[in-house]
Amino acid sequence: MEGLSSAQARERLARDGPNDIEAVRRSSLAALLAGVAREPMFLLLIAAAALYLLIGDPAEGLLLAGFACVTVGLVIFQQRRSDRALEALRALAAPHVRVLRDGAPARVPSTEVVQGDWLLVAEGERVAADAKLLEAAAFECDESLLTGESVSVAKRAGDMAFAGTLAVAGHAVAEVQATGVRTRMGAIGASLDRIDLAPTPLQQTLARVTRKLAFVAIAMSVVLAVGMGFGTGDWLQGGLAGIAFGMSMLPEEIPLVLTVFLALGAWRLASVKVLARRPAVVEALGAATVLCVDKTGTLTENRMHLLGIVLPGSDVQHRPVEEIPAVRDVLRHASLASRRGAVDPMDRAVIATADQAAAVEPHAGGSLAREYPITPRLLAMAQAWTRPDGLIEVAAKGAPEAIATLCKLDADAREKLQRQVGLLAARGLRVLAVAKGAQPEA
């Protein structure tokens, strides 16, 4: 298997763009200003400032206009700050995937995956792009992200694996067919871009209050101006009185207090690493009385440790690194039955312990002839190795019942094995059985 060369990958990346479903979209300054201009608080400030300037009180007018500028500045500052923080988070969270480049496995950022790349996908990894499976060994994907179906889907060579889906079993080699917005997930992202953000409850309430106040202020100002005009005949004084009365009905303190309150709320959230891209969202967060969350699996490090080795017919638990031939033989064949480079915690624990004990060099002087992956019908995996002397050495590990079936144990041997397994399982340990076999090369 060769995959693409580095030069081909760079050329296709320049041609097709990064494998990024949802690029960070910075709001333009004009869009930010337009959004602020529609805010009821900002409109109240502008209206009050204009009225003060109109009646000849420039100090009050300029003060309110200054607060309007502060409002705009706070919104722009918070938006830019959130954009920069989100960009940094995306850069840190960008996953890396394994691909074949120049004939060798390599780890690259998922954004650098291009059409034609050969992905190496193993259990526990997400598929980086829409890809056609070239090889599949007991490979299953969780496609609930696309279909909503919680049951994993078995895949075989020739099937498609889609970007964003999670490999829950086996491993596969797949050729990328589509990246970025051209994937199935990209199509969903494009549809989400067309969704408009709904105003918060506070914005809706302020909009209603502003409309009512404006209607009442205008109506009362007109009535007062017309009444004084007819009553005194001084229409100028009547008009000024109407304007002053309307201005007094505009609560300019409310937008100032709310602006400062929301800005301080967004600032306090940012101090505890919570990003609020819009200050108005602070009110919606503060109004929450019940928070419903769903944990995403057991909160562990997803790592295991090989605690001990128990030999057949014995209840003694030996340390994996003990210099006992039988113990080292079990560790060696457990390592031979494990895949190097796998993400499965058990495989990694076995191989790490074998390397630490320097018990084996499972790949030295031999080559992998065939792999027998775990299946739902047989909960065991095996690997066959061709030794330099021509002997085929087979190592298997898995559920004790499955290994007993592979080894064709009689009833008495099965009963002894089950007794050993029961004692270990009662201590809360995960128990695996290991078997070996050999035959001359055909």
C-alpha positions in Angstrom: 0.0 0.0 0.0 1.4 3.3 -1.0 -1.2 6.0 -0.6 -0.4 9.6 -1.9 2.9 11.2 -1.9 3.5 14.4 0.1 3.7 16.4 -3.1 0.4 15.1 -4.3 -1.2 15.8 -0.9 0.0 19.4 -0.9 -1.2 19.9 -4.5 -4.7 18.6 -3.7 -4.9 20.5 -0.4 -4.2 23.8 -2.4 -6.7 22.8 -5.0 -9.6 21.6 -2.8 -8.9 23.6 0.4 -8.7 22.2 4.0 -10.9 19.4 5.3 -12.9 21.7 7.5 -16.6 21.3 7.7 -17.3 24.6 9.5 -14.8 27.3 9.2 -14.6 30.0 11.8 -16.7 32.9 10.6 -15.7 36.3 11.8 -18.4 38.8 12.0 -17.6 41.8 9.9 -17.5 45.2 11.6 -20.4 46.4 9.5 -22.5 43.4 10.5 -21.7 44.0 14.2 -22.7 47.6 13.9 -25.9 46.7 12.2 -26.7 44.3 14.9 -26.0 46.8 17.6 -28.1 49.4 15.8 -31.2 47.1 16.1 -30.8 46.7 19.9 -33.5 48.4 21.9 -31.1 49.6 24.5 -28.9 51.3 21.8 -32.0 52.9 20.2 -33.1 54.3 23.5 -29.7 55.9 24.1 -29.6 57.4 20.6 -33.2 58.7 21.0 -32.4 60.3 24.4 -29.1 61.8 23.1 -30.9 63.3 20.1 -33.6 64.9 22.2 -31.1 66.5 24.6 -29.2 67.9 21.7 -32.4 69.1 20.2 -33.5 71.1 23.2 -30.2 72.7 23.6 -28.5 70.7 26.4 -25.3 69.5 24.6 -23.6 68.2 27.8 -26.4 65.7 28.5 -26.6 64.8 24.8 -22.9 64.2 24.4 -22.9 62.1 27.6 -25.6 59.8 26.4 -23.9 59.6 22.9 -20.7 58.6 24.7 -22.6 55.8 26.5 -23.9 54.7 23.1 -20.3 54.5 21.8 -19.3 52.5 24.9 -22.2 50.1 24.1 -20.9 49.6 20.6 -17.3 49.2 21.9 -18.3 46.6 24.4 -20.1 44.5 21.8 -17.3 44.7 19.3 -14.7 43.9 22.0 -16.6 40.9 23.3 -17.2 39.5 19.8 -13.6 39.8 18.8 -12.4 38.3 22.0 -14.7 35.4 21.6 -13.7 34.8 18.0 -10.0 34.8 19.0 -10.7 32.3 21.9 -12.7 30.0 19.7 -10.0 30.0 17.0 -7.5 29.1 19.6 -9.7 26.3 20.9 -10.3 24.9 17.4 -6.5 24.9 16.8 -5.9 23.0 20.0 -8.8 20.6 19.5 -8.0 19.8 15.8 -7.7 16.0 15.8 -4.9 14.1 14.0 -5.5 11.1 11.8 -3.3 8.4 10.4 -2.8 8.3 6.7 -0.5 6.6 4.3 1.9 9.1 2.8 4.9 8.1 0.7 4.2 4.5 1.4 4.5 4.9 5.2 1.9 5.6 8.0 1.9 9.3 9.1 -0.1 11.4 11.5 -1.5 14.6 10.1 -4.1 17.1 11.2 -7.5 16.1 10.0 -7.8 19.5 8.1 -4.9 18.3 5.8 -6.6 15.1 4.7 -7.3 15.3 0.9 -9.2 13.3 -1.7 -7.3 10.2 -2.6 -5.7 9.8 0.8 -5.6 6.4 2.4 -7.0 6.6 6.0 -6.0 4.1 8.6 -9.0 3.9 11.0 -9.0 1.9 14.2 -11.5 1.3 17.0 -12.1 4.5 19.0 -11.2 6.9 16.1 -13.4 9.2 14.1 -13.5 9.0 10.3 -12.0 12.2 9.0 -13.7 12.3 5.6 -16.1 10.4 3.4 -14.1 7.4 2.4 -14.5 4.0 0.6 -13.3 1.0 2.6 -10.5 -0.9 0.8 -9.9 -3.3 3.7 -12.1 -3.9 6.8 -11.5 -6.3 9.7 -14.6 -6.7 11.9 -15.1 -3.0 11.3 -18.2 -1.2 12.7 -19.2 2.4 12.8 -21.5 4.5 15.0 -23.4 6.6 12.5 -25.9 8.1 15.0 -24.4 11.5 14.2 -25.9 11.3 10.7 -28.9 8.9 11.2 -29.8 9.1 14.8 -29.6 5.3 15.0 -27.7 4.2 18.1 -26.9 0.7 16.8 -23.5 0.5 15.1 -23.3 -0.5 11.5 -21.1 -3.3 10.3 -18.9 -2.3 7.3 -17.0 -4.4 4.8 -14.7 -3.7 1.9 -16.5 -1.6 -0.7 -18.8 0.2 1.8 -18.6 3.9 2.5 -17.5 5.4 5.9 -18.7 8.9 6.5 -16.9 11.9 8.0 -17.6 12.3 11.7 -18.7 8.8 12.4 -17.0 6.8 15.1 -15.3 3.4 14.6 -16.5 1.2 17.5 -14.9 -2.1 16.5 -12.2 -3.4 14.3 -10.0 -1.5 11.9 -10.0 -0.5 8.3 -8.1 1.1 5.4 -10.2 3.6 3.4 -9.7 5.8 0.4 -11.0 9.4 0.8 -13.7 10.3 -1.7 -14.8 13.7 -0.4 -13.6 16.3 2.2 -14.8 19.4 3.9 -18.2 20.8 2.8 -18.4 18.1 0.1 -19.0 15.4 2.8 -22.4 14.3 4.2 -21.5 16.1 7.4 -20.6 19.2 5.4 -24.1 19.2 3.9 -25.6 19.2 7.3 -23.2 22.1 8.4 -24.3 24.1 5.3 -27.9 23.8 6.3 -27.2 24.9 9.9 -25.5 28.0 8.5 -28.9 29.1 7.2 -30.5 29.1 10.7 -31.1 32.6 12.1 -30.4 33.3 15.8 -33.5 34.0 17.8 -33.5 37.0 20.2 -33.2 36.3 23.9 -36.1 36.8 26.3 -34.5 40.1 27.5 -34.3 41.4 23.9 -37.9 40.5 23.2 -39.1 42.2 26.4 -37.0 45.3 25.7 -38.3 45.5 22.2 -41.9 45.4 23.4 -41.3 47.9 26.2 -39.5 50.3 23.7 -42.4 50.1 21.3 -44.9 50.9 24.0 -42.9 53.7 25.5 -42.3 55.2 22.1 -46.0 55.1 21.2 -47.1 56.6 24.6 -44.3 59.2 24.5 -45.2 60.4 21.0 -48.9 60.4 21.7 -48.6 62.3 24.9 -46.1 64.8 23.4 -48.4 65.5 20.5 -51.4 66.0 22.8 -49.4 68.3 25.1 -48.0 70.3 22.2 -51.3 70.7 20.5 -53.1 71.6 23.8 -50.5 74.3 24.7 -50.6 75.6 21.2 -54.3 76.1 21.1 -54.5 77.2 24.8 -51.7 79.8 24.7 -51.2 80.4 21.0 -47.5 79.9 21.5 -46.9 76.9 19.3 -43.1 77.0 19.8 -43.3 76.7 23.5 -46.0 74.0 23.0 -43.6 72.0 20.8 -40.7 72.3 23.2 -42.9 71.3 26.1 -44.1 68.2 24.1 -40.5 67.3 23.3 -39.4 67.7 26.9 -42.3 65.6 28.2 -41.6 62.9 25.7 -37.9 62.9 26.6 -38.8 62.6 30.3 -40.7 59.5 29.5 -37.7 57.8 28.0 -35.9 55.9 30.8 -32.3 56.5 29.6 -31.0 54.9 32.8 -32.4 51.5 31.9 -30.2 50.9 28.8 -27.2 52.1 30.7 -27.7 49.8 33.6 -28.5 46.8 31.4 -25.5 47.5 29.2 -23.1 47.5 32.2 -24.9 44.6 33.8 -24.6 42.3 30.7 -21.0 43.4 30.0 -20.0 42.5 33.6 -21.8 39.2 33.3 -20.0 38.3 30.1 -16.7 39.4 31.7 -17.3 37.2 34.8 -18.1 34.2 32.6 -14.9 34.7 30.6 -12.9 34.8 33.8 -14.0 31.2 34.4 -13.3 30.1 30.9 -17.0 30.3 29.6 -17.4 32.2 26.4 -20.5 34.2 25.7 -20.3 35.5 22.1 -23.2 37.9 22.6 -23.6 39.9 25.9 -27.4 39.4 25.7 -26.9 35.7 26.1 -25.9 36.3 29.7 -29.5 37.0 30.6 -30.6 33.7 29.0 -27.9 31.8 31.0 -28.9 33.5 34.2 -32.5 32.6 33.7 -31.8 28.9 33.7 -33.2 27.2 36.8 -32.6 23.5 35.8 -29.6 22.2 33.9 -30.0 18.8 32.3 -26.8 17.1 31.1 -25.9 13.6 29.8 -22.5 12.2 30.6 -20.7 10.9 27.6 -19.4 7.6 28.9 -17.4 6.6 32.0 -15.1 9.3 33.1 -11.8 7.5 33.0 -8.4 7.9 31.3 -9.3 5.1 28.9 -6.2 3.3 29.9 -5.7 -0.2 31.4 -2.9 -2.0 33.2 -1.9 -5.6 33.1 -2.0 -6.5 36.8 -0.9 -10.1 36.8 -0.7 -13.5 35.0 -2.2 -16.7 36.4 -0.9 -20.0 34.9 -3.2 -22.9 34.1 -4.1 -25.0 37.1 -2.8 -22.4 39.6 -4.4 -19.7 41.7 -1.1 -17.8 42.2 -1.0 -14.4 40.5 2.4 -13.6 39.1 3.7 -10.2 38.3 3.9 -9.8 34.5 7.6 -8.9 34.7 8.7 -11.9 36.7 11.6 -13.9 35.3 9.6 -17.1 35.1 9.7 -18.9 31.7 6.0 -19.9 31.8 5.0 -16.3 32.8 7.1 -14.8 30.0 5.7 -17.3 27.5 2.1 -16.2 28.4 3.2 -12.5 28.1 4.9 -13.1 24.8 1.9 -14.8 23.2 -0.5 -12.2 24.6 1.7 -9.6 22.9 1.8 -11.6 19.6 -2.0 -11.7 19.7 -2.3 -7.9 20.1 -2.0 -5.3 17.4 0.7 -2.7 17.7 -0.5 0.8 17.1 -4.1 -0.1 18.2 -6.2 2.3 20.2 -7.8 -0.5 22.2 -6.7 0.0 25.9 -6.2 -3.8 26.4 -3.9 -4.2 23.4 -1.9 -1.2 24.4 -1.6 -2.4 28.0 -0.4 -5.9 27.0 2.2 -4.5 24.5 3.4 -1.9 26.9 3.9 -4.5 29.7 5.7 -6.8 27.2 8.0 -4.1 26.1 8.7 -3.0 29.7 9.6 -6.6 30.7 11.7 -7.0 27.5 10.1 -10.4 27.3 9.6 -10.4 23.6 10.3 -8.7 20.3 7.1 -9.9 18.6 7.9 -8.4 15.2 11.6 -9.2 15.1 12.6 -12.1 12.8 9.0 -12.7 11.7 6.2 -11.3 9.7 2.5 -11.1 10.2 0.9 -13.8 8.0 -2.8 -13.4 8.9 -5.1 -11.7 11.4 -8.3 -13.2 12.7 -10.3 -10.3 14.2 -12.7 -10.6 17.0 -16.3 -11.2 16.0 -19.7 -11.1 17.8 -19.8 -14.9 17.5 -16.3 -15.5 18.8 -15.0 -13.0 21.3 -11.3 -13.7 20.7 -8.7 -12.5 18.2 -5.7 -14.3 16.9 -2.6 -13.4 14.7 -0.5 -15.8 12.8 3.2 -15.1 12.4 5.7 -16.6 9.9 9.0 -17.3 11.7 12.3 -17.3 9.9 12.5 -21.1 10.2 9.3 -21.4 8.2 7.1 -22.3 11.2 3.7 -20.6 11.5 3.1 -19.5 15.1 -0.4 -18.6 16.1 -1.3 -16.5 19.2 -4.8 -15.8 20.5 -6.4 -13.9 23.3 -9.9 -13.1 24.3 -12.8 -14.2 26.5 -11.9 -17.4 28.4 -15.0 -19.2 27.0 -14.0 -18.3 23.5 -10.4 -19.5 24.0 -11.7 -22.7 25.6 -13.7 -23.3 22.4 -10.8 -22.6 20.2 -8.6 -25.0 22.2 -11.4 -27.7 22.3 -11.0 -28.2 26.0 -12.9 -31.1 27.6 -15.5 -30.6 30.3 -13.0 -31.1 33.2 -10.6 -28.5 31.8 -13.4 -26.0 31.2 -14.6 -26.4 34.8 -11.1 -25.7 36.1 -10.8 -22.7 33.9 -14.1 -21.3 34.9 -13.2 -21.7 38.6 -10.0 -19.7 38.0 -11.9 -17.0 36.1 -14.6 -16.8 38.7 -12.0 -16.2 41.5 -10.4 -13.4 39.5 -13.6 -11.8 38.3 -14.8 -11.7 42.0 -12.0 -9.3 42.6 -13.3 -6.9 39.9 -10.7 -7.8 37.4 -11.1 -8.1 33.6 -9.9 -11.6 32.7 -8.5 -12.7 29.3 -7.3 -16.1 28.3 -4.2 -16.6 26.1 -3.5 -19.6 23.8 -0.8 -20.6 21.4 -0.3 -22.9 18.5 2.2 -23.7 15.8 2.4 -25.7 12.5 4.8 -25.9 9.6 4.2 -23.4 6.7 2.0 -24.9 4.0 
